[in-house]
Amino acid sequence: MSSYEALAASYDGLMADASYCRRAAFLDRLLKKSAIPVHSVLDLACGTGTISCLLAQQGYQVIATDGSEEMLTQAMGKAMALGEGMPLFLQQDMTRLRLAEPVDAAVSTLDSLNYLTREKDVRETFHRVWRWLRPGGQFIFDVNTPYKLQRMDGQIYMDETEETCCVWRTFFSQRTQVCTYQVDLFQLRPDGAWERTFEEHRERAWSREQLCAWLEEAGFEKITVTGDLSLRSPREDADRWIVRARKPLAKEEK
């Protein structure tokens, strides 16, 4: 079964501790400091659209993309309450990003970029984002750090709600730098029985040096890496980095 095909409907309940409001507020503060006014925002790999909806509520025109039809179905159902201000959702792979027109900023949250396990896919995604950003636009994303993914080797985690139970088994390969999540999802059916499904997720550990080099290669400047929800340099044992980069301003705007 492909990633998030079964997990999509239970994802929000299982991710209740993801601090979405704090994350959206942090993004809003960074966007307000952009070199250009930010009206339109791309939410790359938006998942179930929580960040997309929070940014839309803050007044941004949001275009949200994700490769999973099931996750987008959840996102669109959630966004209906926003009415005319709801995000525009598009089913697109990150490496094939294509928009109707450029945006003022791009964000990607909750380690979506780690799901790109091949170097060429990360580099192509950076090039695509650069292509669809207006000059001066920011690209802000977060990643799980190599420290975190290595530490998860051999671990078992469990998340549960009244109607779902999710067991994660994690394995990290030093050779490939890939952390594999084997996910057993148990969902309570209307007849009182529990239904089990299985998914496998894979995240690649990327170093700061790699990410910064590929952003620079794509044309970005003013690249910074900080701790999660912070403007400070990350600690050595940080679980998550925030990476920011800017597309250079047009010559007449400098």
N, C-alpha and C positions, 0 to 999 in steps of 0.2 A: 504494500500500500504506500502511496506517495506521501510526502511530508504534509501534515495538516489536513489530509483528506477526512480523517475521523476526528482529529483533535480540534478542528475549527470551531465546532458548536460549543465545546466546553472550554475553549481557550481563555475567555474573559474571566470566568469563574476561577480558573486555576491560577490566573495572573493577577489576582486582586491586590497583591502586595507590590506591584511594579511601579508605584509612585508616578502614575501617569500625569496627574495634575502638576506635581512639582517639575516633572520633566518638560511638560508643555510650557510652564511659566519660565523655566530656564531658557528654553529655545526662544520664547518671546523676547526676553531681555537681550539675547544675542542678536536677534533679527533687528531689534530697534537700534542697535549700534552699527548696522551695516553701512557700507560706504555709499549705498544707494537706497532710496525709499523702497520698502518691501511691501508690495501689495499681493503678489502671487507667490505661492510656495508649493514646491513639489515635495510630497511625502513618498519617498522611495521605499518599496517593500513595506507597505503600510499595515500589513496584517489585517486585523479586524477593525482597523480604522479609528481607534480611540484617540491617538495623537492627532490624526487628520481632523476629527470632529472638534477636539479642543482648540486647535489652531483656527478652524473655521469660526468657532464661537468668539475668538479674539479678533475677528474681523478680516482674516486673511482669505484670499481666494485660493482654495486648496485643490491641487490636482494630485490624486493618490493612485499609485500603481502597486500591483502585487502580482506574482506569478500564480497564485493559488485561487482558483475559482471559488472554492469553499470559504476561504478567508474573506474574499471580497463580498460574498453573499452575506456573511455576518456583518461586514462593514456597512454595506448599503442599507441593511435593515436598521442598524443603529443610527445611521445618518438621516433617516427619513424625518425624524423629529425636528431637524434643523430647518426644514422647509427650503426656501429659495437659496439659503446660504450654505446648503450642504456641499461637501466636496464632490468633485468629478472623479469617479473611480474608473480606472482602466486596468485591464488584465494584460500585464507586460512583464516579461523577464527583465531583470536589471540590465543584463548585457545587451538588450535590444531596445533600450529606451528610445522612444520617439514621441515627441509632443507636437501639437499644432503650432505652438509659438513658444518662445523662451519664457522662463520664469525668473523672478527676482531673487529667489533663494531655493535651496534644496536641503532637505533633512532626511535622515534615515536613523531609526532608533532601535534599541533593544537587539543589538548584535546581528542585524540582518546581513551586514557585509561579511560576517564570519561564515555564512552559509555558502559563500563563493569559495570553493575549495581549490580552484585552479588559478594560478597566477595570471594567466591570460584573461580570465573572466574579471578579476579585480581591475586590471589595467583597462580593459575595454569599458567597464562600468564607469570608471573615472573619466575616460574620454567622452563617453556619452553624456554624463552629467555636465561636464565642461561645455559641451556643444549646446546644451539646452539652457544654460545659465546666461542671463544678461551680463554684460561687462560690469564688474564691481559686485556681482552676486556672491553670496556665501554658500558654501557646502559644509554642512555640519552633520557629523555622524558619530556613532559610538560603536565600539567593538569590545568583545570579551578579550582580555589580555592573555598572552601565552601563559603567564603565571596561573591564572584561574583555570584555563583548560587543562594544563598539566596536573594541577592539584585535584581535578575531578576524576582522574584515572582510578577505576575500580570502585567508584562510589555508587550508592543507591539512594535515591531521593523519592519522596512520596508527597503528592499534593492531593487534597481531597475536598470535595464539597458534599452536600447531602445526596446528590444524584450522580456524582462521578468520583472515581478514584484513579489516580494516575501514578504509575511507578516508573521511574527513570533509572536505567542502569547505564553508566558511562564508562567508556574505555578510551584512553589516549594513546596514540601511536607516536613514539619519538621519531620514527623513520619518516612518517608522512606529515607529522604535526597536526593530525586530524583527531578531533574528539568525536566519538560516535555515541549518540544517545539512542538506546533501545527503549522504546516507550510501550508499556502495556496500559491500555486505557479500558477501564471497566465503567460502563454506563448503565444506570438503573432504567429498565424498561417499564412501560405502563402496567404490565402484568406482574410486576414485582421481582422478576428475574433480572440477573445481571448479564450484560453482553460484553464480551471481551474483544478488543481489536488491538492490532500491533502496528506500530510505525517505527521507522528508523530515521534519525536526523544526524547530520554530520556538520561540524563546524571546524574551520581551519584556523590555527593560530598564526597570526601575522604580526611581525615585529614592527616597532615604530619606524625603524629605518626603511623597511620595505614600503610601508604605507606612504611615508613622506616622499620617498624617491618616486613612486608611481604617480602621486599627485602632482609633483613637480614636472614629471615627464608629460603629463596630460595638459600642462599649461597653467596650473594653479600657483599662487604665490601666498605669502603671509600664512604659512602652514604652522599650526600650533597643536600640541597634544597636551591635554590636561587631565586631571582626575575627574571622576564622574560627578556631574552637576557642580563643577568647580572651575575656577579660573586659575587654579594653582597647578604647578607641575605635579604629575602623579607620583605616588609613592611606589617603591619597588614591588610591594605586595598588593598593588591596586588590582581589583577584579575587572574594572572597566575603564576605558579611556574615552574621552571626548576629543574628536579630531575636527579641527576647523581649517578651512582653506578658502581662498578668494580667487575668483576669476579677475584678472587685471582689468582696471578701468580702461575705457576707451581713451585715446590720447587727448581728445578735446575735453574730457571730463577731469583729467588730472590737474 
